[in-house]
Amino acid sequence: MCCGCKKMKTKIKSTVLLFLTAIIWGFAFVAQRVGAEYVGAFTFNGVRFLLGATSLIPVILIFEREKFDKKKFKKTLWTGILAGIILFVASSLQQFGVVFTGSAGKAGFLTGLYIVLVPLIRFFMGKKTSILTFFGALFAVVGLFFLCMTNDKITFGIGDILLIIGAFFWAGHILVVDRFVNTVSTLKFSMIQFLTCGAFSMFFAIFTETIEFSAVKAAGIPILYGGLMSVGVAYTCQILGQKNADPTFASIVFSTESVFSAVGGALILHEMMSGRGYFGCVLIFIGIILSQITVDDIKKIRKNNTNTV
């Protein structure tokens, strides 16, 4: 096989894995919406994240068989716990947001705002940010207003507010992962954060919710999807897909999870939005795409255009 054909095949395989990840994550909002009908938010997240952590064990044994390094393990442990606490807050706000809005599609797009927030937070931390990031933020904000508009009025319900606050925590989680991911054992880090999130969720579930085995059993399929598919399978696809993908391209593909959440909500749950709502979703999605174009990407485009001329 020629070198060019091999690269093309690798690129196609990578793209397929990235889109598969986005599809699984998008449809996970449907699982969260259905699961909320049977069990409380903390119970749902507790069981699914503990299940997801367990599902990573065989993945770790296959992809991360490394010599034990005490210093690296300690760093993996405490950073995993830190990320797990942030993940607990973010996922709890998201699950309660899904419950109150009653819409998988809307929850997906409001949660997707974290992709716009990450480069903005980095800007305030002194990182270089392209002008398109600010245009992206503008599109996202305008889209947010259209998405939350009912009867010619802007109405932010408790679910909308929880999801928007949650987007900030998802952004914080991304920044923490980005800060430490290259200095820790990646998969072990993920398993620790999932265990932490699951443990905190179950702790709060015990004291604030009534946990019944029959209810957990009734929510079995959504929980299994949320734990095994959304965490175990999707995370593995993400790791394999990003190995040979441009980071900006990967981020844009992952952002389509918000689209798939709306598709899943419409096909499976028969959810419908107003025309304004769908228009708002389009604007948010445009904002998400624009926010991922970095200063380096603009320089590459200019350089390629110059070379072409």
Legacy VTK file of the C-alpha trace (Angstrom):
# vtk DataFile Version 3.0
C-alpha trace
ASCII
DATASET POLYDATA
POINTS 309 float
0.000 0.000 0.000
1.412 3.445 -0.960
2.226 5.992 1.749
-0.534 8.385 0.619
-3.201 5.661 0.625
-2.093 4.529 4.086
-2.353 8.081 5.445
-5.774 8.521 3.860
-6.992 5.241 5.369
-5.678 6.287 8.802
-7.373 9.686 8.497
-10.703 8.121 7.514
-10.497 5.652 10.403
-9.692 8.479 12.816
-12.599 10.605 11.547
-15.043 7.688 11.867
-13.949 7.071 15.475
-14.312 10.772 16.344
-17.818 10.962 14.880
-18.771 7.708 16.619
-17.703 9.305 19.896
-19.815 12.398 19.223
-22.843 10.268 18.281
-22.596 8.188 21.473
-22.196 11.291 23.634
-25.083 13.032 21.873
-27.507 10.143 22.337
-26.406 9.908 25.985
-28.629 12.948 26.641
-31.586 10.793 25.595
-30.481 8.112 28.069
-30.238 10.760 30.788
-33.727 12.062 30.026
-35.248 8.540 30.106
-33.274 7.498 33.191
-34.545 10.561 35.056
-38.056 9.145 34.856
-37.098 6.251 37.132
-34.273 7.331 39.454
-32.943 10.523 41.001
-30.154 12.545 39.411
-27.519 11.511 41.952
-28.491 7.844 41.769
-28.391 7.830 37.967
-24.966 9.485 37.837
-23.614 7.407 40.711
-24.421 4.070 39.124
-23.423 5.027 35.581
-20.071 6.576 36.502
-19.119 3.669 38.749
-20.129 1.328 35.938
-18.140 3.430 33.487
-15.061 3.336 35.727
-15.308 -0.447 35.927
-15.620 -0.720 32.144
-12.261 1.039 31.748
-10.375 -1.729 33.585
-9.972 -3.977 30.499
-9.150 -0.889 28.403
-6.358 0.013 30.847
-5.008 -3.540 30.783
-4.832 -3.387 26.975
-3.646 0.165 26.275
-1.841 1.245 29.456
0.333 -1.604 30.686
3.250 0.429 31.995
5.917 -0.003 34.659
4.750 1.257 38.071
6.025 4.765 38.804
5.188 5.882 42.356
5.591 9.610 41.641
3.485 9.430 38.484
0.823 7.333 40.234
0.512 9.878 43.071
0.048 12.692 40.579
-2.451 10.604 38.604
-4.356 9.913 41.830
-4.707 13.454 43.171
-5.350 15.062 39.776
-7.901 12.348 39.013
-9.694 13.100 42.284
-9.640 16.855 41.528
-11.056 16.303 38.047
-13.608 13.866 39.504
-14.933 16.474 41.943
-15.365 19.009 39.133
-16.942 16.295 36.988
-19.359 15.507 39.829
-20.561 19.117 40.002
-20.803 19.439 36.209
-22.622 16.131 35.660
-24.998 16.764 38.576
-25.968 20.186 37.225
-26.396 18.635 33.774
-28.601 15.799 35.005
-30.804 18.132 37.057
-30.917 20.452 34.033
-32.143 17.581 31.858
-34.800 16.804 34.466
-36.108 20.386 34.676
-35.962 21.236 30.959
-37.314 17.824 29.948
-35.422 18.135 26.665
-32.402 16.118 25.575
-31.820 18.380 22.552
-31.915 21.642 24.459
-29.699 20.210 27.197
-27.157 19.146 24.569
-26.857 22.603 23.044
-26.734 24.457 26.373
-24.075 22.043 27.651
-22.164 22.538 24.388
-21.539 26.153 25.395
-18.515 24.881 27.346
-16.664 24.594 24.017
-17.071 28.359 23.545
-16.176 29.108 27.169
-12.844 27.235 27.128
-11.018 29.586 24.698
-12.582 32.627 26.402
-11.335 31.508 29.823
-7.918 30.851 28.300
-7.942 34.400 26.906
-8.492 35.854 30.375
-5.647 33.615 31.579
-3.317 35.333 29.106
-3.468 32.802 26.240
-3.584 33.896 22.592
-7.099 33.859 21.189
-8.286 34.581 17.653
-10.914 37.228 16.913
-13.165 34.417 15.646
-13.446 33.153 19.233
-15.244 36.354 20.200
-17.481 36.154 17.138
-18.194 32.563 18.159
-19.141 33.708 21.653
-21.437 36.362 20.159
-23.187 33.789 17.962
-23.556 31.475 20.971
-25.070 34.190 23.187
-27.560 35.292 20.508
-28.414 31.641 19.855
-28.930 31.140 23.581
-31.535 33.886 23.661
-33.439 32.397 20.706
-33.258 28.928 22.256
-34.729 30.217 25.524
-37.362 32.458 23.913
-41.013 31.552 24.411
-43.984 33.718 23.430
-41.743 36.652 22.389
-40.121 36.697 25.839
-36.735 35.515 27.054
-37.417 32.989 29.816
-34.625 31.219 31.634
-36.090 28.345 33.633
-34.268 26.636 36.488
-33.180 23.868 34.108
-31.668 26.365 31.634
-29.781 28.119 34.425
-28.413 24.844 35.824
-27.213 23.756 32.375
-25.517 27.102 31.711
-23.776 27.047 35.115
-22.845 23.449 34.385
-21.218 24.569 31.106
-18.732 26.627 33.158
-17.835 23.561 35.206
-17.470 21.458 32.030
-15.111 24.151 30.742
-13.194 24.014 34.028
-12.993 20.239 33.732
-11.554 20.520 30.206
-8.904 22.988 31.424
-7.896 20.739 34.329
-7.607 17.731 32.031
-5.629 19.802 29.520
-3.277 20.960 32.297
-2.374 17.494 33.573
-3.162 14.975 30.821
0.419 14.833 29.492
1.975 14.194 32.912
-0.290 11.388 34.172
-1.400 7.909 33.123
-4.350 8.976 30.948
-6.687 5.997 31.306
-5.965 5.523 35.011
-6.615 9.237 35.464
-9.986 8.799 33.756
-10.931 5.787 35.852
-10.047 7.648 39.066
-12.107 10.685 38.093
-15.078 8.472 37.208
-14.750 6.603 40.524
-14.598 9.923 42.392
-17.615 11.316 40.571
-19.561 8.079 41.091
-18.670 7.907 44.796
-19.719 11.529 45.462
-22.944 11.000 43.503
-23.851 7.872 45.482
-23.020 9.641 48.777
-25.487 12.435 48.011
-28.003 9.933 46.635
-28.027 8.025 49.940
-28.893 11.161 51.916
-31.184 12.988 49.476
-32.910 10.309 47.380
-34.768 7.069 47.845
-32.734 4.339 46.167
-34.829 1.355 45.120
-33.448 -1.632 43.235
-36.649 -1.908 41.198
-36.246 1.705 40.010
-32.572 1.177 39.141
-33.561 -2.003 37.255
-36.268 -0.089 35.360
-33.635 2.488 34.342
-31.231 -0.318 33.437
-30.910 0.390 29.706
-30.296 4.160 30.086
-27.806 3.481 32.897
-25.993 0.818 30.881
-25.819 3.136 27.889
-24.620 6.033 30.037
-22.012 3.891 31.788
-20.732 1.426 29.203
-21.291 3.319 25.946
-20.927 6.983 26.943
-17.962 6.362 29.256
-16.289 3.073 28.303
-16.773 2.797 24.525
-16.865 6.526 23.675
-13.781 7.316 25.724
-11.824 4.511 24.049
-12.923 5.766 20.611
-11.866 9.273 21.611
-8.364 8.109 22.584
-7.891 6.075 19.389
-9.425 8.765 17.172
-7.351 11.651 18.518
-4.061 9.807 17.988
-4.030 10.720 14.302
-6.298 13.769 14.244
-5.681 17.493 14.303
-6.819 18.836 17.731
-8.943 21.601 16.185
-10.638 19.164 13.813
-11.265 16.754 16.708
-12.859 19.525 18.799
-15.164 20.506 15.951
-16.237 16.888 15.447
-16.865 16.449 19.187
-19.007 19.593 19.175
-21.504 17.795 16.919
-22.663 15.879 19.998
-25.100 18.760 20.549
-26.594 18.100 17.102
-26.889 14.377 17.787
-28.567 15.109 21.136
-31.252 17.030 19.236
-31.539 14.262 16.625
-31.839 11.647 19.355
-34.429 13.695 21.212
-36.517 14.080 18.050
-36.246 10.482 16.798
-36.543 8.593 20.086
-38.395 10.934 22.438
-40.352 12.856 19.756
-39.162 16.183 21.179
-40.031 19.320 19.244
-38.710 22.876 19.470
-40.118 26.078 18.035
-38.627 27.536 14.861
-36.838 30.079 17.032
-35.450 27.277 19.171
-33.955 25.486 16.180
-32.585 28.796 14.858
-30.962 29.342 18.246
-29.394 25.867 18.040
-27.940 26.706 14.619
-26.418 29.945 15.937
-24.934 28.162 18.956
-23.455 25.494 16.700
-21.901 28.159 14.433
-20.489 29.806 17.545
-19.019 26.494 18.699
-17.284 25.953 15.334
-15.900 29.513 15.159
-14.573 29.311 18.723
-12.366 26.356 17.787
-10.393 28.229 15.110
-7.158 29.327 16.769
-4.524 31.927 15.945
-2.236 29.158 14.659
-5.013 27.882 12.368
-5.395 31.359 10.843
-1.617 31.578 10.305
-1.643 28.170 8.571
-4.484 29.267 6.270
-2.647 32.492 5.358
0.576 30.587 4.756
-1.157 28.053 2.494
-2.831 30.863 0.523
0.511 32.633 0.112
2.194 29.433 -1.085
-0.647 28.841 -3.543
-0.246 32.308 -5.030
LINES 1 310
309 0 1 2 3 4 5 6 7 8 9 10 11 12 13 14 15 16 17 18 19 20 21 22 23 24 25 26 27 28 29 30 31 32 33 34 35 36 37 38 39 40 41 42 43 44 45 46 47 48 49 50 51 52 53 54 55 56 57 58 59 60 61 62 63 64 65 66 67 68 69 70 71 72 73 74 75 76 77 78 79 80 81 82 83 84 85 86 87 88 89 90 91 92 93 94 95 96 97 98 99 100 101 102 103 104 105 106 107 108 109 110 111 112 113 114 115 116 117 118 119 120 121 122 123 124 125 126 127 128 129 130 131 132 133 134 135 136 137 138 139 140 141 142 143 144 145 146 147 148 149 150 151 152 153 154 155 156 157 158 159 160 161 162 163 164 165 166 167 168 169 170 171 172 173 174 175 176 177 178 179 180 181 182 183 184 185 186 187 188 189 190 191 192 193 194 195 196 197 198 199 200 201 202 203 204 205 206 207 208 209 210 211 212 213 214 215 216 217 218 219 220 221 222 223 224 225 226 227 228 229 230 231 232 233 234 235 236 237 238 239 240 241 242 243 244 245 246 247 248 249 250 251 252 253 254 255 256 257 258 259 260 261 262 263 264 265 266 267 268 269 270 271 272 273 274 275 276 277 278 279 280 281 282 283 284 285 286 287 288 289 290 291 292 293 294 295 296 297 298 299 300 301 302 303 304 305 306 307 308
